[in-house]
Amino acid sequence: MLDRLKTFCRQIESSRECCQDHLGLEKLVMFGELSLQRGCKYAWLDTACIDKTSSAELEESIRSMYSWYRNSAFCVIHLGDTSGLHDIRSDPWFTRGWTLQELLAPKVVKFFDRKWRPMSSNENDKTPSPLLDAVSAATDIPEVQLLDFAPGSQGVRNIMLWASRRRTTRVEDVAYSLIGLFDVSLSIAYGEGWRAFYRLQEELIRKSSDMGLFAW
């Protein structure tokens, strides 16, 4: 896997797009190396493995993403603006809508700082530690939920509250990024704007009597 990845990177290294996004190339290479070190035969990277020109593949990916994270052998979390625990709270990763499920869904995660150094000596960073304390403080998510999250386990209100501190580039993703966390089914229709969030609320009302949906 790593040899093929390095060959691919050499082939595109001189392209204009790659030169403009050398950090993206570094992320791809480092992700491949870490996957190889862990003995993984397959790896999935959200920024590289979704063909957004295919509406069918995009919908499948969005609807399946939570389960992919949940069932992964481990999840790599790269904090590109963090050099240590002292500045972890200001990292933009904690303000992105899609990364909420990336944080909560996996059973095993490993955090890396801006230089791709492990942020702890633990095999799994979902372990009580100063790092987990810092992540909890950065997200306002209780450690018990970071350690073992289950969809709906904290009620609608808390999940909505956690998500409200995050932002997405497309307004529809405010809803789509929460599908797995609430364990609901929602069709994907970019262009519908805030109607996506209204449809999510309708699904939650059908599924639960938790009025916290309106009090976050």
C-alpha positions as CSV (number, residue, x, y, z in Angstrom):
1,M,0.0,0.0,0.0
2,L,2.7,2.5,1.0
3,D,4.8,1.8,-2.1
4,R,1.8,2.4,-4.4
5,L,1.0,5.6,-2.4
6,K,4.5,6.9,-2.7
7,T,4.5,6.2,-6.5
8,F,1.2,8.0,-6.8
9,C,2.6,11.0,-4.9
10,R,5.7,11.2,-7.1
11,Q,3.5,11.2,-10.2
12,I,1.4,14.1,-9.1
13,E,4.2,16.0,-7.2
14,S,4.9,18.4,-10.1
15,S,1.3,19.2,-10.9
16,R,0.0,22.7,-10.3
17,E,-2.7,21.5,-7.9
18,C,-0.3,19.5,-5.8
19,C,2.2,22.4,-5.6
20,Q,-0.6,24.6,-4.3
21,D,-1.6,22.0,-1.7
22,H,1.7,20.5,-0.5
23,L,0.2,20.1,3.0
24,G,-2.6,17.9,1.5
25,L,0.1,15.7,-0.1
26,E,2.0,15.5,3.2
27,K,-1.2,14.5,4.9
28,L,-1.8,11.8,2.3
29,V,1.7,10.3,2.7
30,M,1.7,10.4,6.5
31,F,-1.7,8.8,6.7
32,G,-0.5,6.0,4.5
33,E,2.6,5.5,6.6
34,L,0.7,5.4,9.8
35,S,-1.8,3.0,8.4
36,L,1.0,0.7,7.2
37,Q,2.6,0.9,10.7
38,R,-0.6,-0.3,12.2
39,G,-0.8,-3.3,9.8
40,C,-3.9,-2.0,7.9
41,K,-4.5,-3.5,4.5
42,Y,-7.0,-0.7,3.6
43,A,-7.3,2.9,4.5
44,W,-9.9,5.6,3.9
45,L,-9.2,9.4,3.9
46,D,-12.3,11.6,3.7
47,T,-10.5,14.3,1.6
48,A,-9.3,11.8,-0.9
49,C,-11.7,8.9,-1.1
50,I,-15.0,10.5,-2.0
51,D,-15.8,11.2,-5.6
52,K,-17.9,14.3,-5.2
53,T,-18.7,14.3,-8.9
54,S,-20.8,11.2,-8.3
55,S,-24.0,12.0,-6.4
56,A,-24.6,8.3,-5.7
57,E,-21.1,7.9,-4.1
58,L,-21.4,11.1,-2.2
59,E,-24.7,10.1,-0.7
60,E,-23.4,6.7,0.2
61,S,-20.4,8.1,1.8
62,I,-22.3,10.7,3.9
63,R,-24.9,8.1,5.1
64,S,-22.2,5.5,5.8
65,M,-19.5,7.7,7.3
66,Y,-20.4,7.3,11.0
67,S,-20.4,3.5,10.7
68,W,-17.0,3.6,8.8
69,Y,-15.5,5.6,11.6
70,R,-17.2,3.3,14.2
71,N,-15.9,0.1,12.7
72,S,-12.4,1.3,11.8
73,A,-9.3,-0.3,13.3
74,F,-8.2,3.1,14.3
75,C,-8.8,6.8,13.4
76,V,-6.0,9.3,12.7
77,I,-6.7,12.8,13.9
78,H,-4.2,15.4,12.7
79,L,-4.4,18.8,14.5
80,G,-2.6,21.0,11.9
81,D,-2.4,24.1,14.1
82,T,-1.5,22.4,17.4
83,S,2.1,22.1,18.8
84,G,1.1,20.8,22.2
85,L,-1.6,20.7,24.9
86,H,-1.1,24.3,25.7
87,D,-2.6,25.4,22.4
88,I,-4.9,22.5,21.5
89,R,-8.1,24.4,22.4
90,S,-7.6,26.9,19.5
91,D,-7.2,24.3,16.8
92,P,-9.7,24.8,13.9
93,W,-10.3,21.1,13.8
94,F,-12.6,21.5,16.9
95,T,-14.8,24.0,15.1
96,R,-15.6,21.9,12.0
97,G,-19.0,20.3,11.7
98,W,-17.9,17.0,10.1
99,T,-15.2,16.3,12.7
100,L,-17.7,15.9,15.5
101,Q,-18.5,12.3,14.4
102,E,-14.9,11.7,13.6
103,L,-14.2,12.4,17.2
104,L,-17.1,10.5,18.8
105,A,-17.6,7.5,16.5
106,P,-14.3,5.6,16.5
107,K,-13.4,3.2,19.3
108,V,-9.7,3.9,18.8
109,V,-8.2,7.3,17.9
110,K,-4.7,8.7,17.8
111,F,-4.0,12.4,17.9
112,F,-1.0,13.9,16.1
113,D,0.3,17.5,16.3
114,R,1.1,19.9,13.4
115,K,4.5,18.1,12.8
116,W,2.8,14.6,12.9
117,R,4.2,13.8,16.4
118,P,2.0,11.6,18.6
119,M,0.3,13.7,21.3
120,S,0.5,10.9,23.8
121,S,2.3,7.6,24.4
122,N,-1.0,5.7,24.5
123,E,-1.9,3.3,21.8
124,N,-5.5,4.6,22.0
125,D,-6.1,8.3,22.9
126,K,-9.6,7.4,24.1
127,T,-8.0,6.7,27.4
128,P,-8.1,8.8,30.5
129,S,-5.2,11.2,30.2
130,P,-4.2,14.9,30.2
131,L,-4.8,14.8,26.4
132,L,-8.3,13.6,26.8
133,D,-8.8,16.3,29.5
134,A,-7.7,18.9,27.0
135,V,-10.0,17.6,24.3
136,S,-12.9,17.6,26.7
137,A,-12.1,21.2,27.6
138,A,-11.8,22.2,23.9
139,T,-15.2,20.6,23.0
140,D,-17.2,20.9,26.2
141,I,-18.0,17.2,25.7
142,P,-17.8,15.1,28.9
143,E,-14.9,12.6,29.0
144,V,-17.3,9.7,29.5
145,Q,-18.9,10.5,26.1
146,L,-15.5,10.8,24.5
147,L,-14.5,7.4,25.8
148,D,-17.6,5.6,24.7
149,F,-20.2,7.4,22.7
150,A,-23.4,5.7,21.5
151,P,-25.9,7.4,19.1
152,G,-28.6,9.1,21.2
153,S,-27.0,8.2,24.5
154,Q,-26.9,11.8,25.6
155,G,-30.2,12.9,24.2
156,V,-30.9,15.3,21.4
157,R,-30.1,18.5,23.3
158,N,-26.5,17.7,24.2
159,I,-25.6,16.6,20.7
160,M,-27.2,19.7,19.2
161,L,-25.3,21.8,21.7
162,W,-22.0,20.2,20.8
163,A,-22.7,20.7,17.1
164,S,-23.8,24.3,17.5
165,R,-20.2,25.3,18.3
166,R,-19.1,24.0,14.9
167,R,-19.4,25.3,11.4
168,T,-19.7,23.8,7.9
169,T,-18.9,25.2,4.5
170,R,-22.3,24.2,3.1
171,V,-25.4,24.9,5.0
172,E,-26.9,21.5,4.3
173,D,-24.0,19.8,6.0
174,V,-25.2,21.2,9.4
175,A,-27.8,18.4,9.1
176,Y,-25.9,15.8,7.0
177,S,-23.0,15.8,9.4
178,L,-25.3,14.7,12.3
179,I,-27.1,11.8,10.6
180,G,-24.9,9.2,12.2
181,L,-24.7,10.8,15.6
182,F,-28.5,10.6,15.8
183,D,-28.8,7.3,13.9
184,V,-31.4,8.6,11.5
185,S,-31.9,8.2,7.8
186,L,-31.9,11.3,5.7
187,S,-31.7,11.6,1.9
188,I,-29.0,13.9,0.6
189,A,-30.0,16.8,-1.6
190,Y,-27.5,19.6,-1.9
191,G,-29.2,22.9,-2.9
192,E,-32.1,22.5,-0.4
193,G,-30.4,24.9,2.1
194,W,-31.8,25.0,5.6
195,R,-34.6,22.6,4.6
196,A,-32.1,19.8,5.3
197,F,-32.0,20.8,9.0
198,Y,-35.8,21.0,9.1
199,R,-36.0,17.5,7.7
200,L,-33.5,16.3,10.4
201,Q,-35.7,17.8,13.1
202,E,-38.7,16.1,11.7
203,E,-36.9,12.7,11.8
204,L,-35.9,13.4,15.4
205,I,-39.4,14.2,16.4
206,R,-40.7,11.0,14.8
207,K,-38.0,9.0,16.6
208,S,-37.9,10.6,20.0
209,S,-40.1,12.6,22.4
210,D,-37.0,14.5,23.7
211,M,-38.1,18.2,23.7
212,G,-34.4,19.1,24.1
213,L,-34.5,19.3,20.3
214,F,-35.9,22.9,20.8
215,A,-33.8,23.9,23.8
216,W,-30.2,24.1,22.9
